[in-house]
Amino acid sequence: MKTKPNSPAQNIVLAALFLALAFVLPMITGHVPQIGNMLCPMHFPVLLAGFVLGGPWGLVLGFIAPLLRSVLFGMPPLYPIAISMAFELATYGAVSGWMYKKVRHTLPMMYAAALSGARCGSCWRACPARPSPSRPSCPVRCSPLCPASSPSSSSSRSS
């Protein structure tokens, strides 16, 4: 059975849906502190956009989502969090979409595509507030791979 390729209108509608999810999901999880501190749900719509629409759409959606959310709702703060998140999510969406097209569509390979996109995206994001002797940890929620957000890294750094 042949499937029709996605039309441009269908891609725009799906991108708008994923953008709306990127706005709404952080609001939902932000009301539950235990979940909101551990999870940044803005990544999930960008990942899905990369998988469903492809790398270029994931790149555009990942770049626009944190900047537009910052302008509309004030969170995350535009400088430096939203700007660094824009580059992180753009890389995440582009790499996951590109990897998804290159690998077989099995669960382990989809997981590998998601992990490679997350790893590449976190390499682009720099922690906006490095620890110092007066501030031993990041005051803002950073990427889990950010060296300044792990509690053991502040003791291992020499300032």
C-alpha positions as CSV (number, residue, x, y, z in Angstrom):
1,M,0.0,0.0,0.0
2,K,1.4,3.3,-1.0
3,T,1.1,6.3,1.2
4,K,0.9,9.9,0.0
5,P,3.7,12.2,1.0
6,N,2.9,14.9,3.4
7,S,1.5,18.0,1.8
8,P,2.9,21.4,2.8
9,A,-0.4,22.3,4.5
10,Q,-0.3,19.1,6.6
11,N,3.3,19.8,7.6
12,I,2.4,23.4,8.8
13,V,-0.6,22.1,10.8
14,L,1.5,19.4,12.4
15,A,4.3,22.0,13.2
16,A,1.7,24.3,14.8
17,L,0.4,21.4,16.9
18,F,3.9,20.6,18.1
19,L,4.6,24.2,18.8
20,A,1.4,24.4,20.9
21,L,2.5,21.3,22.8
22,A,5.8,23.0,23.4
23,F,4.0,25.9,25.0
24,V,1.4,23.9,27.1
25,L,3.5,21.0,28.4
26,P,5.9,23.1,30.6
27,M,2.8,24.8,32.1
28,I,1.3,21.5,33.0
29,T,4.4,20.1,34.6
30,G,5.4,23.3,36.3
31,H,2.5,23.0,38.7
32,V,3.9,19.8,40.1
33,P,7.3,20.7,41.6
34,Q,8.6,17.1,41.8
35,I,8.0,16.6,38.1
36,G,8.8,20.2,37.0
37,N,12.3,20.2,38.6
38,M,13.3,16.9,36.9
39,L,11.6,17.2,33.5
40,C,11.8,19.8,30.7
41,P,8.9,18.7,28.5
42,M,9.6,21.2,25.7
43,H,12.0,18.6,24.3
44,F,9.3,16.1,23.6
45,P,7.4,18.1,20.9
46,V,10.7,18.9,19.2
47,L,11.7,15.3,19.2
48,L,8.3,14.3,17.7
49,A,8.6,17.0,15.1
50,G,12.0,15.7,14.1
51,F,10.6,12.2,13.8
52,V,7.3,13.0,12.1
53,L,8.2,16.0,10.0
54,G,11.9,15.6,9.5
55,G,15.1,17.3,10.5
56,P,14.5,20.8,8.9
57,W,11.1,21.1,10.6
58,G,12.6,19.9,13.9
59,L,15.3,22.5,13.6
60,V,13.0,25.4,12.9
61,L,10.5,24.3,15.6
62,G,13.3,23.7,18.1
63,F,14.7,27.2,17.5
64,I,11.4,29.1,17.6
65,A,9.7,27.3,20.5
66,P,11.8,28.6,23.5
67,L,12.2,32.1,22.0
68,L,8.5,32.5,21.3
69,R,7.5,31.0,24.7
70,S,9.9,33.5,26.4
71,V,8.4,36.4,24.6
72,L,4.8,35.3,25.2
73,F,4.9,34.0,28.7
74,G,8.2,35.3,30.2
75,M,9.5,31.8,30.9
76,P,12.3,30.8,30.3
77,P,14.0,34.2,30.6
78,L,15.1,35.4,27.2
79,Y,18.7,36.0,28.1
80,P,20.6,33.6,28.6
81,I,18.2,30.6,29.1
82,A,15.9,30.9,26.0
83,I,18.7,31.7,23.6
84,S,20.8,28.7,24.7
85,M,17.7,26.5,24.7
86,A,16.9,27.6,21.2
87,F,20.3,26.3,19.9
88,E,20.0,23.2,22.0
89,L,16.5,22.3,20.8
90,A,17.3,23.2,17.2
91,T,20.2,20.8,17.2
92,Y,18.0,18.2,19.0
93,G,15.2,18.4,16.4
94,A,17.6,18.4,13.4
95,V,19.8,15.5,14.6
96,S,16.9,13.4,15.8
97,G,15.0,13.9,12.5
98,W,18.1,13.2,10.4
99,M,18.9,10.1,12.4
100,Y,15.4,8.8,12.3
101,K,15.4,8.9,8.5
102,K,18.8,7.1,8.3
103,V,18.1,4.2,10.6
104,R,15.6,1.3,10.5
105,H,12.4,2.1,12.4
106,T,12.7,-0.3,15.3
107,L,12.4,0.7,18.9
108,P,16.1,0.4,19.7
109,M,17.1,2.5,16.7
110,M,14.5,5.1,17.5
111,Y,15.9,5.3,21.0
112,A,19.4,5.7,19.6
113,A,18.2,8.5,17.3
114,A,16.6,10.3,20.3
115,L,19.7,9.9,22.4
116,S,22.0,11.1,19.7
117,G,19.9,14.1,19.1
118,A,19.8,14.8,22.9
119,R,23.5,14.4,23.2
120,C,24.3,16.7,20.3
121,G,21.8,19.3,21.5
122,S,23.3,19.3,25.0
123,C,26.8,19.8,23.6
124,W,25.6,23.1,22.1
125,R,24.0,24.4,25.2
126,A,26.2,26.2,27.7
127,C,25.2,26.6,31.2
128,P,24.3,30.3,31.7
129,A,25.5,30.5,35.3
130,R,28.7,28.8,36.2
131,P,29.3,27.9,39.8
132,S,31.6,30.1,41.8
133,P,32.8,29.9,45.4
134,S,30.0,32.2,46.5
135,R,27.4,30.2,44.4
136,P,28.3,26.5,44.4
137,S,25.5,25.4,42.2
138,C,23.5,26.7,39.2
139,P,20.6,28.9,40.2
140,V,18.8,27.9,37.1
141,R,17.8,24.4,35.8
142,C,20.4,23.4,33.2
143,S,20.8,20.4,31.0
144,P,21.5,17.2,32.9
145,L,24.8,17.0,31.1
146,C,25.8,20.5,32.1
147,P,28.9,20.3,34.3
148,A,27.7,23.1,36.5
149,S,24.4,21.5,37.3
150,S,25.8,18.3,38.9
151,P,26.4,18.5,42.6
152,S,29.8,16.7,42.5
153,S,31.2,19.0,39.8
154,S,31.5,22.1,42.0
155,S,33.8,20.2,44.4
156,S,35.9,18.8,41.5
157,R,36.5,22.2,39.8
158,S,39.4,24.3,40.9
159,S,38.5,28.0,40.9
